């Protein structure tokens, strides 16, 4: 399932105060990975580069582009899915080191994010 919600109070609402789920958007915890995997093969077979704007996701097709927004500071980055993970329960996406820097999560380690599907190469 693509939607992970930890609290109804954190969801956007309409003018009437009723939550309206944006199309192709999900919420959850993002983490990042980099140095230990740099130069190794990703699940799609390419060489992982921690300085590329890429990410790992459990189910999205490879090469899908996703807009990842840190909900605390509203900083966003568009990443391309090229790996599988994260493998820690409760996390929805694993960002490359560079992607984490773009949304100011590298020093913190994890952040609550929204994921908006930009394109899906299965269509």
C-alpha positions as CSV (number, residue, x, y, z in Angstrom):
1,X,0.0,0.0,0.0
2,X,1.3,3.5,-0.9
3,X,-0.3,5.5,1.9
4,X,1.2,5.5,5.4
5,X,-0.4,7.9,7.9
6,X,0.7,8.1,11.4
7,X,-1.6,10.8,12.6
8,X,-4.8,12.3,11.1
9,X,-3.9,15.7,12.6
10,X,-0.8,15.9,10.3
11,X,-2.8,15.5,7.1
12,X,-3.7,18.5,4.9
13,X,-7.4,19.5,5.0
14,X,-9.7,21.4,2.7
15,X,-11.5,24.7,3.6
16,X,-14.2,22.7,5.2
17,X,-11.7,21.0,7.5
18,X,-12.2,17.5,5.9
19,X,-9.1,15.7,4.8
20,X,-8.8,15.3,1.0
21,X,-6.0,12.9,0.0
22,X,-4.0,14.4,-2.9
23,X,-3.7,12.1,-5.9
24,X,-0.6,9.9,-5.9
25,X,0.6,11.2,-2.5
26,X,1.7,9.2,0.5
27,X,3.3,10.1,3.8
28,X,5.9,8.4,6.0
29,X,9.4,8.3,7.3
30,X,12.4,8.7,5.1
31,X,16.0,7.7,5.9
32,X,19.1,7.9,3.8
33,X,22.1,5.7,2.8
34,X,25.4,6.4,1.1
35,X,29.0,5.8,2.0
36,X,28.8,2.1,2.7
37,X,27.0,1.4,-0.5
38,X,28.7,3.9,-2.8
39,X,30.1,2.0,-5.9
40,X,28.1,-1.2,-5.2
41,X,25.3,-2.4,-7.5
42,X,21.7,-1.4,-6.8
43,X,18.7,-3.7,-7.2
44,X,18.2,-2.5,-10.8
45,X,21.8,-3.4,-11.7
46,X,23.3,0.1,-11.9
47,X,26.2,1.3,-9.8
48,X,25.1,3.3,-6.7
49,X,26.4,6.8,-6.6
50,X,25.6,8.5,-3.3
51,X,25.8,11.9,-5.1
52,X,23.0,11.2,-7.5
53,X,19.4,12.1,-6.7
54,X,18.1,8.6,-6.3
55,X,16.2,6.5,-3.8
56,X,15.2,3.0,-2.7
57,X,11.5,2.1,-2.4
58,X,10.0,-1.3,-1.6
59,X,7.4,-1.5,-4.5
60,X,7.6,1.4,-6.9
61,X,9.0,0.5,-10.4
62,X,12.6,1.3,-11.2
63,X,13.0,4.7,-12.9
64,X,9.8,6.1,-11.3
65,X,10.4,9.7,-10.3
66,X,9.1,10.9,-6.9
67,X,8.8,14.3,-5.4
68,X,10.0,13.9,-1.8
69,X,9.1,16.8,0.6
70,X,10.3,17.2,4.1
71,X,7.1,18.2,5.9
72,X,9.0,20.1,8.7
73,X,10.7,22.6,6.4
74,X,8.9,22.1,3.0
75,X,12.2,21.5,1.1
76,X,11.7,19.1,-1.8
77,X,13.8,17.0,-4.2
78,X,12.8,14.8,-7.2
79,X,14.4,11.4,-7.0
80,X,14.5,8.4,-9.3
81,X,13.9,5.0,-7.8
82,X,16.8,2.7,-8.6
83,X,17.0,0.4,-5.6
84,X,14.9,-1.6,-3.1
85,X,14.4,-0.7,0.5
86,X,14.3,0.6,3.1
87,X,14.4,-2.6,5.2
88,X,13.6,-1.0,8.5
89,X,10.0,-1.2,9.6
90,X,8.0,2.0,9.4
91,X,10.2,3.7,6.8
92,X,8.8,4.3,3.3
93,X,11.8,5.5,1.3
94,X,15.6,5.4,1.6
95,X,17.2,8.5,0.0
96,X,20.7,8.8,-1.5
97,X,23.1,10.9,0.6
98,X,22.8,13.8,-1.9
99,X,19.0,13.6,-1.9
100,X,18.9,13.8,1.9
101,X,21.1,16.9,1.8
102,X,18.7,18.6,-0.5
103,X,15.8,18.4,2.0
104,X,18.0,18.8,5.1
105,X,17.6,15.3,6.6
106,X,21.2,14.1,6.3
107,X,22.3,15.4,9.8
108,X,19.1,14.2,11.4
109,X,19.0,10.8,9.8
110,X,15.3,10.4,9.3
111,X,12.4,12.8,8.6
112,X,8.6,12.7,8.0
113,X,8.0,13.3,4.3
114,X,5.4,13.3,1.7
115,X,5.9,11.4,-1.5
116,X,4.2,12.5,-4.7
117,X,4.4,10.3,-7.7
118,X,5.8,12.3,-10.7
119,X,5.7,9.4,-13.2
120,X,5.3,5.7,-13.2
121,X,7.1,3.7,-15.9
122,X,4.7,0.8,-15.7
123,X,2.0,2.8,-17.5
